[in-house]
Amino acid sequence: MKKSIFGILLMVEGAFVFLAFLVSLYYHFMHDEDDWQSLGITALACFAVGGLSKLMVGKKGSKRLSRADSFLIVALSWVVFSLVGMLPYILYLDLDVASAFFEAMSGFTTTGATVLSGLDDMPHGILFWRCLTQWMGGLGIVVFSFALIPVYDLKNSNVFAAEVTGIGLDRLRPKIGSTARRLLIIYLFLTALCALAYWIFSMGLFDAVCHALTTIATGGFSTHDKSIAFFGSGTIEYVASIFMVLASVNFSLYYYMVIRRPKVLWKNEELRAFLGIWAGSIVVFVLLFYFAPTPMSAYGTLPTTAEESIRTSLFHVSTVMSSTGFAGEYCDYVAWGDSFWMPTVVIMAIGACAGSTAGGIKVIRILVCAKSVVKEFVLQIHPRTVRSIRISGQVVGDDRVRRALAFIFIYLLMVVAGMVVFTFFGLDVDTSIGSCVSMLSNIGPGTGMCGPTSNFMHVHETSKWLMSFYMLVGRLEIYPVLFLFMPSFWKERT
């Protein structure tokens, strides 16, 4: 059965590669671009391998999966998709394997870190494929498959649960297929709305579609080296900020709005906390632009008017908290000085809401841990007090509290471990810290030598492989990947 599922996943990827192939074919006839061959070969490889995997599995056999199998399928799906997705980068751009895999993994995990430059001169098919990888990864490869190809009765499996990670308390429907299809419809609607808004405000059609794909996926890949700054439009920055925030909200809340239960939206404590942190961070950065000491090297990189300061703060906080990683007109927080990049790293780590396309620790975990700390203080003063942790009026069980605390501990532990490895391979401390947080939170740009105005091409090959691993761990929120390294996991499978 597992071979059959991977076969289905590969055919889904093949369909998206074929879409990019059609775009490349159009621009081949219109502008004589020559990337259609590499995309065509990749599409054929997906269909051939996926079809063979499907045919190799007979109709007999169990359609149920153990919890261990579910985690294995989800984790390997991202690896397999990235291995196939890197082929156009190798065939057309002649990238080495480490760089090509890094670029593909960055796309599918919606991280947005890149090793590429010269995007303005790159053929449209390759650019469109980069953006498609993020759009697919935003909602989740496995979710797409369950939404589009409900071949198996997987109601009792844990595949969907392993893919849609987090500890959000809102649910849509108990049936996996119904849930996935509703998520996909919401995702498509937001993408179309975002593309329309970009197009209305003077983006070309191709750029509007590509940037909508990566905005709603909170991925950050662009069709230009300067990213959003290329368009030189404050209005587009405002539009991008709005849709990045919309994509940072738990998608189940949009479902409740559709069925006319809008009260659920405001009663959601995580959403209120997210908007509070988002608004407070904007105020902090506006104040920093006015009062923080800045180095001489920051000259020319800072906003000069009140409107520019507000717009830059709005865009910067939105792109970082949503883990999108777009670059606006003023984006070089590394050049702005320590007063700016330190709070940037903090909101990078926090991230947005569970159940969204954004990365990071997630606001709900921060809420749970903060309330857990308050509870401990109260119990120290009043030992006999009976006090429970509540989120949105619902009691959070001790098991969820433990998972949230363990998640943050492992997150910080991985930052420290990654920093040690990266410094060993030539990165300075600032760059190492920023890169670890950026990869685990699926942000894209980091700090130091890998800041928002540079890329990761110069990073050592070993560091690229580790960063790719960190992207995967961050996208699947640690547990599904780390389970694979536990002996008890393999004992359960056998």
N, C-alpha and C positions, 0 to 999 in steps of 0.2 A: 504493500500500500504506500509506503514512504516513497518508493521510486515513482509511483504514479503521481503522487502529490508534487514531487519535484518536476515531473514531466509537465504537469499543468502549469506550474509556476514559470517554467522556461518558455512555454508557448505564450503565456501572458506577456512575458518580457519580449518575445519575438514580435508580438503584435505591436507593441510600442516602438520597437526598433524599426519595424516596417513603416510605421507612421513617419518616423524621422527620415527613413529612406525615400518616401514619397516627397517630403519637403526638399531633400537634397536633389532629387530627380527634377523637380520643378525649377530649382535654381541652376541646375546643370543646363537645362535648355534655355533659360532666360539670361544667365550670366556666365555660363561655361564653367561652373564650379565642379570639382572632380572628387568630392567626398562620397558620392553615391555608391561606389564600389565597396568601400570599407563597411558602410552601413548595410548594404545588401548581403555581404558575406556574413556579417554578424546575425542578421535576421534569419538567414538560411540555417546557420549553425544552431540557433535557438529552436527553430521548428524541427530540425532533424534530430537533435539530441532529445528534445522534449517529447517528440512523437515516438521515438524509439523507447524511451523510458516508460511511456504510457502503454505501448504495445507489449512490452516485456512482462507486464503485470496482468495476470489473468483476472477473470471476473470473480473467481473464488478468493476467499481470504477474509480476514476480519476487517471491518471498517471502523473499528475502535482503536484509539491510540492511548497509550499510557501517558501519564503526566510527563515522564522523562522523554518519551518520544516527541511530545508536543514541543518541549523546549528545544530539543535537538533540531527539529524541522525548522522552527522559527529562526534560530541562530544561524543554521547553515544556509537558509534561504538568502540571507543578506550577503553571505560570502559567495554563494553561487551566482547570484545576480551581479555582484561586483566583478567576479572573474569573467563573466560573459560581457558585461557592460564596458570593461576596459578595452575590448578588442578594437573598437574604432580609434581609440587613442594610440594604440600600438600600430595598427595598420596604416592609418593616415598621418598621424602626427609623429610617429616614430619615437614615442616615449619609451623609456625603460620600464620594465615590469613593475618595479616598486612605485614609480611615479604614476603609471597608468592605473594601478590598483588603488592608489591613494586618491586619485581624481574620481574614480568610479565609486569608491566607498564614501567619499565626501558627498557625492551626489545622492546616492541612495539613502544615506543616513541624514540627509538635509543639513550637513555641517557647513558646506560652502567654502571650506578651505581649498585653495587651488595651487597647482604647480604651473599653471598656464599663464602666458602673457601674449600680447598681440591679438586679443579677442576681436578687435575692430576689423582685422583683416582675415578672420577665420571664416570658412564657409558656413552657410546657414544650417546645413544638415547637422553638422557637429555641434553647433551652438544650440540647436533645438533639442538634440539628444541630451546634452548636459542638463538642460532645463527640465526635460521629461523625466530624467532619473530622479530629480528632486521632487517632482510632483507625484511620482509613483511612491517614493519613499515617505512622503509627507503623511499620507493616510495609512500607509503600510502595505507592503507587498502582499502579505497573506490576506489582509482585509480585502484588497482588490480581488483576489482570487475567489474568496468566498462570496463576494458581491456579484461577480460576473459569471462564475462557473460553479454553480451549486451542485457538483457532481456527487459528492459523498454526504452521507448522513453523519455529520460530525457534531451532533448536538451534545454528546457526552464527552467530547474531547476537550483538551485544554489549549488547543492551538490558538484559538481566538483570544483567550485570556492571556496567553504568553505573549501575544503580539501587542494587544492593547493593555499596556502596562500602567502602573501607577496605583494609587489607592483612592481614586475618586469614588464618591459615594452615590453618584447619579448613574442610573442604568437606563437603557432604552427599551429593548425587547429581549426576552429570554432566548429567542431563536437567533442563532448566529447569522444565518443568511439575511433575515429581515433587518437585523442591526447593521450589518455591513452595507446593505443596499441603502438604508436611510442615511448612514454616514456618507456614502459616496454621492448621493443626491445633493446633500448639503455642501459637500466639498466642491462638486461641479458648479453649483449655483454661485458660491462665493468666488470661485475662479473666474467664471464668466462675468460676474459683476465687476471684479477687479480689472479684468482686461478691458471692459467697456469704459471704465473710469479713466484708465491710462490713455486709451485711444482718444477719448473726448478731450483730454487735456494735452493733446499734441504729440503723443508718442506715435510712431509708425505702427502699423498693424502687427508686423512680426515682432517688434520690440515689446508691444503691449501684451501680446499673448505670452511671450517668453517670460517677461517679468511678472505677469499674473501667476504663471505656473510656480515660480519660485517664491513669490510673496506669500501666497496662501499656504505653500508648503513650508514656509519660514526657512527657506534654504539659502537664498542670497546669491546664487549664481546669476551673472548678468551676461549680456551680449557685448559689453564694452568694458575695457580695462578700468575706466573711471566709475563704473557702476552707475548708480542713479545720478551721480554728479555730472555724467556725460551730457545729460539733457539740459543742464543749466536752468532748471525750473523749480522755484520754491513751491509752486502748486503741486507738482508731481511728488515732492518730498512730503507734503501734507497728505496727499492721497495714499502714498506708500505707508505712512505712519498709521493712518486709520485702518488699513487692511491688515497690517502686521499685528495690530492690537486685536482685531476681530479674529485673526487666526490663532491668537494666543488663548482664546476662551475655550473652555471645555465644550466639545461639539455636541454633547448630549443636551446642553442647555438650549442650543438652537432648535433641537427637536421639540423641546417643551414649548418654545415660542411658536413653532409651526402648529402645534395642536392646541394653541390658545391657552397655555398655562404660563403666562409671562411672570407670574409671581415667583415661580421657582427660580427665575433668573436672578432677581434681587435678593432672594432668601439664601442664595448660595454664598456661604461665608468665604470660600476660597476666591470667588470672583471679586467680592468686595475687598478682600485683602490684596489681591493682585492689583486692582485699580488704585488702591491706596498707596501701595509701594511704587507703582508706575507714576502717579501724580506727584508723590513726594520726591521721587528721584528727579523728575523734571525740574521741580523747584530748586533742588540742591544744585543741579548743573547750571541753571540760570544764575544762581548766586555765585557759583564758582567762576563763571565767565566774567563777573563783575569784580569779585574780591580776591580770588585765589592768585597767589604769586605764579608767574609763568616765566619760563626760561627765554633767553633771547632767541633760541632756535624756533620758538613758537610764532615768531613774527610772520604774518601773512597766512597763518593757518587758523586763526581765531575769528569768530564773527565780530563785526564792528558796530552794528546797529542793534536796537532793542528787538526788532522783529527777527533779525538773523539769530540772535541769542536764543529767543524762545523757540524758533523753528529748529535750530540745531539741537537744542536740548530735547525737544519733542522727538525728533527723528532719531537721535542718538540713543535715548532711553528705549524707544520702541524697537529699534533694530537689534539692540543688545538683549533686552529682556525677552523678546520673542525668539531669540537665537537665529535671526535672519542673517545679519551681518552685512547688509547693504552699506555702501559708502555714499554719503551725501556731499554737498558742496564743502562743508567743513566737517572732517571726519577723523583727523589724525590725533586721536586722544593720547597717543604716545608722545608726540611733539608738544602737546599742551602741558605736560609735566606730571609729576607724581600725584598731585592733587586731583587729577582727572582719571588717570588710568587705574588707580586703586579702587575707587568706587565703581568703576566700570567692571572690574573683575568680580566685585561682590555681586552686582546685579546679573552678571553673566552666570554665576554659580546658582543664584536663586531661580532664574528662569521664569516660566509662566505657569499656566494652569495644567493640571493633569487632564488627560483626555483631549488635549489640543495637539497641534503639529509641532509645538515648540519644545525645546530641550530644557536642560538645567535640572536642578534638584526637584523643582516644582514647589509652588507656593503652599500646597496642601501639606507637604511634609514639613515645611518650615512652621506652619501653623500648629501641626500636631506636636512637634518638638518644643515649640515655645509654650504651648499649654501644658505640656508634660513638665517643663521646668517650673512653671508657676505652681502646678499641683504639688511638686516635691517641696517647694518652699512652704506652702500652706500646711502640708503634712508634717514638716519639721516643727512648725509652730503649734499646730493642733493635731497631734498624732491620731486622735480618735475620729477625726473628720472623715466622712465618706464622700469622696469627690470623684466624679467621672469626667473624662475629657469628651467634649461635645463639639462637633463640627456641623454647622447648618442645622442644629437642633437634634442631630443623631449622635448617639453614643459611639465613640470609637473604641473598639475592643483592644484589650492589652496586646493581642497578637499584632494588630496593625501598628500600634505605637512602637512595639519592639522592631518591626520591620522598617519603620520610618527612621528610627534612631540608628539602626544597623546600616541602612542605606547611606545616611550622611557620614557615618564613621568610615565605611568602605570608600565612599567618594573622596574624602579627605586623605585617606591612606593611599589611594591610587594617585592622587595629585603629588604627594610626597615621593612615592616610588618613581613615578614618571619623571619628576624633576631631577632626581638623582641620575637616571639613565640619560636624559637629554643633556645634562651638563657634562656627563662623561663623553658624549659624542659631539661636544663643541659648542653647545648653545649656552649663552649666559643665563644667570639666575632669573632675571626678569622675563626673558623669552621662554624659559622652561616652565615657569609658573603659569604664564599666560597661555602657553600652548596646551598644557595639561587641562586647565579649566575650559579652554576653548573646545578642545576635542571631546571631553566628557560631557560638556553642555551642548555640543553640536552647534557652536556659534560660527566658527570660520576664522575670522581674524583674531590674532592673539595680541601679544605685547612684545616690546623689544624689537628684535630683528624680523619678527613675523607679525608686525603690526598691520593696521588697516590699509597702508599704502604699499605693502610688499606682499610677496607670496612665499610658498614653502619649497620652491624648486631647489634652493641652496641647502636644504636640510639633509643630513646624512641619511643614506639609504636605510640603515637599521632604524633610525628615528622615524622615518616615514612608515615603516611596517608597524612600529609600536603605536604611532598616531592613528593609523588605520584601525588597529585593534581597539584603541580608546574610543574612536568614533562609534564602532559597533557596540561596545559596552555602554556608552552613553545613550545611544539610540534605543537600545532594548532595556535601558534602566538597570544595568548591572547584573541582576540575578539570573536571567535566562542564559547569559554567556558564562558567568562564573560557575554556574551549576555543572557545566561540562567538564570542569577541572576537579570535581569532587569524586573520589572513588565510590562513594555511596550512590551517586547518580548512575554510574555504569552497572553497579550491582542491581539496582532497581530495573534497569532495562533487560538484564539477563535473567 
